[in-house]
Amino acid sequence: MKLIPVFLLFMVLLAACNPITRPEATAPDPPVMLEPTGFIQRIHDPVMAKEGDTYYVFSTGARVIIICSQDMVEWTWCGRVFERPPAWVEAAVPGVGDLWAPDISYFNDRWHLYYSGSTFGSPRSVIGLATNTTLDPTSPDYAWVDEGLVIASTGAEDWNAIDPNLVIDEEGAPWLAFGSYWSGLKLRRLDPATGKPSEADPTLYALAQRPADGPGGTAIEAAFIIYRDGYYYLFASFDACCHGADSTYNVRVGRAATITGPYLDRDGVSMLAGGGTRILDAYGHWRGPGHNGIYRAGDVDWIVYHAYDAEQIGIPKLRIESVGWDEAGWPYLPSQKEEIKRLGD
């Protein structure tokens, strides 16, 4: 029997015990599912950005939670956006607690953080905007400036002003997608100078909704739009979040040739008629995965979302995967079963 040198045997064992899970500079093929560690518990509705050599995830929580990482795997606490909830939010939404569903984007030489204030199950809601020149909390230039109200719903409308997502169209114009339950997901064009609704185009565009008499009722929220190879892709979360291991959240997608739609799923069903191809559902001990953001790095799309850990009393935790794209231009994820990731639902 041929003997293996001790040092070589040690290196082989070390590699087996410590598989490489760090993100690659180019698109992983096949796509990979990371296993985040560190400060990932109680992370809900995450969205990710990168500045310098640091990744930042913003999350629902008291005054908006921020966690940081050098590699998308090991995460640490990095603070909060606000020292206290904005007074105008507290006045507009009595009883408001956590600030929900932040969205982070960089344009016009500033970071734009959209966030929402509401109470559970109520359409009395607001979307606000805070800006900063840097995400680095150690920089002398680091200072979040609250720019105030962007959009509000009072209950008189048939839509809800939460879950904002800023998207820049192929011509460089900014838009804000938002909405939850009721009549579904909406879109407003923004003024690029202010980051607030455009007076030149006051149209409220309808993006997606579910029929009230359908199996999931009107449960749709968490719009996130990206542009890729001639299509706008609308990601949305269906069904029930926020019930721990009993959550039934899942992510669906449709695509359109124009940012205002219509968004159709893989079978050609409009998302305004309840359509949406399922790409993310419960897997392993993870329940109710949803409310995703997409972080794009070159030709790599990383999907960040929360899921409830059924092995740890249903605590929501941060999850990250790279997105695969099939020959027909539809996304799929490594966490999903073959029939879901290749064929849709």
ChimeraX attribute file (.defattr): number of C-alpha atoms within 10 A of each C-alpha:
attribute: neighborCount
match mode: 1-to-1
recipient: residues
	/A:1	3
	/A:2	4
	/A:3	6
	/A:4	9
	/A:5	8
	/A:6	9
	/A:7	9
	/A:8	10
	/A:9	12
	/A:10	12
	/A:11	11
	/A:12	11
	/A:13	11
	/A:14	11
	/A:15	11
	/A:16	10
	/A:17	9
	/A:18	8
	/A:19	8
	/A:20	9
	/A:21	14
	/A:22	15
	/A:23	18
	/A:24	11
	/A:25	10
	/A:26	11
	/A:27	18
	/A:28	15
	/A:29	9
	/A:30	11
	/A:31	19
	/A:32	21
	/A:33	19
	/A:34	18
	/A:35	14
	/A:36	18
	/A:37	15
	/A:38	12
	/A:39	17
	/A:40	21
	/A:41	14
	/A:42	17
	/A:43	24
	/A:44	27
	/A:45	27
	/A:46	30
	/A:47	27
	/A:48	26
	/A:49	21
	/A:50	17
	/A:51	10
	/A:52	9
	/A:53	8
	/A:54	14
	/A:55	18
	/A:56	24
	/A:57	27
	/A:58	27
	/A:59	28
	/A:60	21
	/A:61	19
	/A:62	16
	/A:63	20
	/A:64	22
	/A:65	24
	/A:66	22
	/A:67	22
	/A:68	23
	/A:69	20
	/A:70	15
	/A:71	15
	/A:72	22
	/A:73	19
	/A:74	16
	/A:75	20
	/A:76	15
	/A:77	15
	/A:78	17
	/A:79	15
	/A:80	17
	/A:81	23
	/A:82	17
	/A:83	11
	/A:84	10
	/A:85	17
	/A:86	15
	/A:87	9
	/A:88	12
	/A:89	22
	/A:90	14
	/A:91	10
	/A:92	18
	/A:93	19
	/A:94	13
	/A:95	12
	/A:96	16
	/A:97	17
	/A:98	17
	/A:99	24
	/A:100	26
	/A:101	26
	/A:102	30
	/A:103	25
	/A:104	23
	/A:105	17
	/A:106	15
	/A:107	13
	/A:108	10
	/A:109	9
	/A:110	14
	/A:111	18
	/A:112	23
	/A:113	24
	/A:114	27
	/A:115	27
	/A:116	27
	/A:117	28
	/A:118	26
	/A:119	16
	/A:120	10
	/A:121	9
	/A:122	12
	/A:123	24
	/A:124	22
	/A:125	24
	/A:126	25
	/A:127	26
	/A:128	25
	/A:129	24
	/A:130	21
	/A:131	21
	/A:132	19
	/A:133	16
	/A:134	19
	/A:135	23
	/A:136	18
	/A:137	13
	/A:138	8
	/A:139	10
	/A:140	8
	/A:141	12
	/A:142	13
	/A:143	17
	/A:144	19
	/A:145	15
	/A:146	16
	/A:147	16
	/A:148	16
	/A:149	18
	/A:150	20
	/A:151	20
	/A:152	21
	/A:153	20
	/A:154	16
	/A:155	13
	/A:156	9
	/A:157	13
	/A:158	12
	/A:159	22
	/A:160	30
	/A:161	27
	/A:162	31
	/A:163	27
	/A:164	33
	/A:165	25
	/A:166	26
	/A:167	22
	/A:168	19
	/A:169	15
	/A:170	14
	/A:171	6
	/A:172	10
	/A:173	12
	/A:174	21
	/A:175	23
	/A:176	24
	/A:177	26
	/A:178	25
	/A:179	27
	/A:180	26
	/A:181	22
	/A:182	20
	/A:183	22
	/A:184	26
	/A:185	29
	/A:186	23
	/A:187	24
	/A:188	22
	/A:189	25
	/A:190	23
	/A:191	16
	/A:192	16
	/A:193	10
	/A:194	12
	/A:195	22
	/A:196	21
	/A:197	19
	/A:198	17
	/A:199	10
	/A:200	9
	/A:201	11
	/A:202	11
	/A:203	12
	/A:204	12
	/A:205	15
	/A:206	19
	/A:207	23
	/A:208	28
	/A:209	27
	/A:210	24
	/A:211	16
	/A:212	14
	/A:213	8
	/A:214	10
	/A:215	10
	/A:216	15
	/A:217	16
	/A:218	20
	/A:219	22
	/A:220	27
	/A:221	30
	/A:222	27
	/A:223	31
	/A:224	25
	/A:225	24
	/A:226	20
	/A:227	18
	/A:228	12
	/A:229	7
	/A:230	12
	/A:231	17
	/A:232	22
	/A:233	24
	/A:234	26
	/A:235	26
	/A:236	28
	/A:237	27
	/A:238	28
	/A:239	19
	/A:240	18
	/A:241	23
	/A:242	16
	/A:243	15
	/A:244	19
	/A:245	22
	/A:246	14
	/A:247	20
	/A:248	21
	/A:249	25
	/A:250	24
	/A:251	25
	/A:252	23
	/A:253	26
	/A:254	28
	/A:255	29
	/A:256	18
	/A:257	15
	/A:258	15
	/A:259	23
	/A:260	18
	/A:261	21
	/A:262	17
	/A:263	26
	/A:264	24
	/A:265	23
	/A:266	19
	/A:267	12
	/A:268	13
	/A:269	16
	/A:270	21
	/A:271	27
	/A:272	20
	/A:273	13
	/A:274	21
	/A:275	21
	/A:276	30
	/A:277	26
	/A:278	24
	/A:279	23
	/A:280	26
	/A:281	20
	/A:282	20
	/A:283	13
	/A:284	10
	/A:285	13
	/A:286	22
	/A:287	26
	/A:288	31
	/A:289	27
	/A:290	33
	/A:291	27
	/A:292	28
	/A:293	29
	/A:294	23
	/A:295	17
	/A:296	16
	/A:297	13
	/A:298	9
	/A:299	11
	/A:300	19
	/A:301	21
	/A:302	25
	/A:303	20
	/A:304	22
	/A:305	26
	/A:306	30
	/A:307	32
	/A:308	33
	/A:309	20
	/A:310	17
	/A:311	11
	/A:312	11
	/A:313	10
	/A:314	20
	/A:315	22
	/A:316	27
	/A:317	22
	/A:318	24
	/A:319	25
	/A:320	21
	/A:321	20
	/A:322	27
	/A:323	24
	/A:324	22
	/A:325	15
	/A:326	12
	/A:327	7
	/A:328	8
	/A:329	14
	/A:330	21
	/A:331	19
	/A:332	23
	/A:333	23
	/A:334	17
	/A:335	22
	/A:336	16
	/A:337	15
	/A:338	12
	/A:339	9
	/A:340	17
	/A:341	22
	/A:342	19
	/A:343	14
	/A:344	20
	/A:345	14
